Amino acid sequence: MRLVLVIVSTLFLSACYNAPDAAASGGGGPSALAGSPAQSFEVRRTDGRMDSLARHRGQIVLVNLWATWCTPCREEMPALQRFAREQAGKVVVLGIDQGESASAAAAYAKERGVTFPILVDDQQQYGRTYAAIGLPTSVIVDRSGHVVQGIDGQMTIEQMRAAVARALAARK
């Protein structure tokens, strides 16, 4: 029984990893994807329409992989909403729920006043492709469709601003 608890605890902690400086440490994870072409998958939004990262080509995109059960994701969401509102017209924010139902993600977003698009990746294609070690994981994609930076863990609004600064400064 004790071994089972240790295994379950380890899996839970790894699933909801909260290390904002993990990307700076080098190694694997989403930080290793910088410079590579951004992969895209068609998934449903909570409003029922289909969407994908590819549909936003030509724009700077902050992709945020999250789940309703993830405490760091819940803590990050108000800053992400504020960032999306502040950067409207300059940066597209896509929240991509990992592995949950559209109704759960929609209810969560509505309850918290989230206005940016929420996509529901029930197969967790984005999480696997973007080497999400845990949640939240964010990926900055430039106008040309390449990964600028991958970030493991919860970010503040200041970290979000800094993460997109290079892509914003690049020529259109």
N, C-alpha and C positions, 0 to 999 in steps of 0.2 A: 504494500500500500504506500509506503514511504517513497519507494522508487517511482511509482506512478505519479505521485504529487510532484516530485522533483522534475520529472519529464514534462508534465503538463505546465508547471510553472515556467520552465525553460522555453517551451514552445510559445507560451503567451507573451513572455517578455521579448522574445525575438520577433514576434508578430507585431508588436506595438513598440518599436524601438524609438527612443527619443534622444538623438545625439546631433544637435545642430552643427557641430564641427566635424562630423564624420567625413564629409566631402573633402575637407581640407587635409585630412590625414593620408590621402592617397589610397592605394589599394583598389579593391573591387567596388562593386556597387555602382550607382548611377554616375558617380564622378568620373568613372573610367570611360564613359561614353562621349565625353566632350569631343566635338569635331566630327562625329559620325552622323550620317543621315538619320533623321528622326523617323522612326517607324510609326505607322498609323493603322488603326483598325476601325471599321464601321461598328459602332455600338449605339444603342438607344439612349436618348436623353430622357430625363424624368417626364418631359412633356410628350413623350411618345415619338418624337421625330428622330431620325437617324443623324448622327454627327460623327466626326472623326477629326483627328489632328490635321490630316491632309486638307480638309475643307478650309483651314485657316492659313494656308500657305500664302506668303506675302505679308504676314503679320507676325509680330513677336508674340509668342504664346508662353504663358506659365501654366504648365500642366501640373496639377496637384492630385496625387493618388492618396486616397483616404478611405475611411470606413466609419460608420456611426458608432461602433463599439470602441474605437481607438481614442483613448483619453488625450494624447497629444494632438490628434486630429481635431477633436472638439475644442481644445484650447487654442489652436491655430486658426480656426474658422473665422472668428471675428476680425482678425488682422487680414486674412485673405479677402474677406468681403470688403473691408475698408480699402485695401490695395486695389481691388477690381474697380471700385467706384472711382478712386483717385486717378487711376491710369486708363480709364475708359477712353477709347479712341487711339490709345498708344500701345496698350498691351491687352491681349485677350487672356482671360483666366478661364481655364477649363478644369472643373473639379471632376475627377473620375473615380467614382465609388468602386471599390474592389470587392466583388463577390457577393453583394447583397441584392435584394430585390429593388425594383424601381420604386415601389410604394414606400419602402423603408427610407430610401435615400430622399425621395420627394418630401415625405413628412418631416424628416430631419431638416432639410433645407428650408422648407416653409416656416417651420417653428422658429428658426434662427434668422429669418429674413435674408437668406442667401438669394442674390439676384443673378449671379453669373451662371452659365450653363453647367448643369450637373449631368454627366454621362454615367451610365451604369454598365460597368464591365464585369458581368457576372462570370465570365470565364477567366478573368484576371490576366488577359493578354498583355495589357499595358504594364502591369506589375512585373510580369516575367521578362518582357522585352527591355524594360528600363531598369532591370536589376535591382528592384526594390528589396532592400534587405529587411525593411520593416515599413511601417507607416507612421506618419506621413512621409512621402517621398515626392519631391518636386523636380521638374525638368524644365529648363528654359530652352526654348527653340527659337532660332532667329528667322528672319524673313525668308531666307533661302531654304529653310527646312532642315537645318542642321542643329544638333544639340550644342548649346553654348556651355551649359553647366547642369550637373545633376546634384541634388542636395538630399541627403538622408536626414530625416528628423524635422521637428517643428521649427518654423522660422518666425521671427518677428517681422513687423512691417518694414523696419529698417533693413533687415536682411533681404527681404523681397526686393526692395528698391535697389539695393546694391547688386543683387543677382541679375537684374535686367539691365543695369546701367550700360554694360558693354554692348549689348544688342541694340539698345536705344541710340547709342553714340555712333554705331556703324552706319555707313551711307545707305540710303534707301535704294 
